[in-house]
Amino acid sequence: MSYPPNPGLGTGGTGDVLTGLIGGLLAQGQEPEDATVTWVFLHGLAGDLAAIELGGRAMIAGDVIAHLGAAFRELVGENA
């Protein structure tokens, strides 16, 4: 699926969300490149799903967090 550009991922705090996600995997022993690739993709997908629901300009960092589960389910092919 292709998503339009998403200005919502440029709002304050979304980078902190991404950093925390990557840091969590690093703390669990995942290799840095794997942790980064995994969460950059899922973070972007969660942001896109949030933007579809809320509109990119209305998003806040918590909206990205709230859509991480749906992003993961989409990645593994489960219905939301």
C-alpha positions as CSV (number, residue, x, y, z in Angstrom):
1,M,0.0,0.0,0.0
2,S,1.3,3.5,-0.8
3,Y,0.7,6.4,1.5
4,P,0.8,10.1,0.8
5,P,3.4,12.4,2.3
6,N,2.8,12.8,6.1
7,P,3.5,16.1,7.8
8,G,2.4,14.5,11.1
9,L,5.7,12.8,11.5
10,G,7.4,16.1,11.6
11,T,5.6,17.2,14.8
12,G,7.3,17.6,18.2
13,G,7.9,14.3,20.0
14,T,7.6,11.9,17.1
15,G,11.4,11.6,16.9
16,D,11.5,10.9,20.6
17,V,9.0,8.1,20.1
18,L,11.3,6.6,17.4
19,T,14.4,6.9,19.6
20,G,12.7,5.2,22.4
21,L,11.5,2.3,20.2
22,I,15.0,1.7,18.8
23,G,16.5,2.1,22.3
24,G,14.1,-0.6,23.6
25,L,15.3,-3.1,21.1
26,L,18.9,-2.3,21.6
27,A,18.4,-2.8,25.4
28,Q,17.0,-6.3,24.5
29,G,20.2,-7.1,22.6
30,Q,19.1,-6.6,19.0
31,E,21.7,-5.5,16.6
32,P,21.7,-1.7,16.0
33,E,21.0,-1.9,12.3
34,D,18.2,-4.4,12.7
35,A,16.6,-2.4,15.5
36,T,16.8,0.8,13.4
37,V,15.4,-0.7,10.2
38,T,12.6,-2.4,12.1
39,W,11.4,0.6,14.0
40,V,12.0,3.2,11.3
41,F,9.6,1.2,9.1
42,L,7.0,0.5,11.8
43,H,7.2,4.1,13.1
44,G,6.5,5.4,9.6
45,L,3.7,3.0,9.0
46,A,2.1,3.9,12.4
47,G,2.4,7.5,11.5
48,D,0.7,6.9,8.1
49,L,-2.1,5.0,9.7
50,A,-2.6,7.8,12.2
51,A,-2.6,10.4,9.5
52,I,-5.3,8.5,7.5
53,E,-7.5,8.4,10.6
54,L,-6.7,11.9,12.0
55,G,-5.2,13.9,9.3
56,G,-1.4,14.5,9.3
57,R,-1.6,18.1,10.4
58,A,-3.7,17.1,13.5
59,M,-1.3,14.4,14.7
60,I,0.7,14.4,17.9
61,A,3.4,11.9,19.0
62,G,0.9,9.9,21.1
63,D,-1.1,9.2,18.0
64,V,1.9,7.4,16.5
65,I,2.2,5.3,19.6
66,A,-1.5,4.5,19.6
67,H,-1.2,3.2,16.0
68,L,1.9,1.0,16.5
69,G,-0.2,-2.1,17.1
70,A,-2.1,-1.6,13.9
71,A,1.1,-1.1,12.0
72,F,2.6,-4.3,13.4
73,R,-0.6,-6.2,12.5
74,E,-0.5,-4.8,9.0
75,L,3.2,-5.8,8.7
76,V,2.5,-9.4,9.6
77,G,-0.7,-9.6,7.5
78,E,-3.2,-9.8,10.3
79,N,-6.5,-8.0,10.0
80,A,-6.9,-5.0,12.2
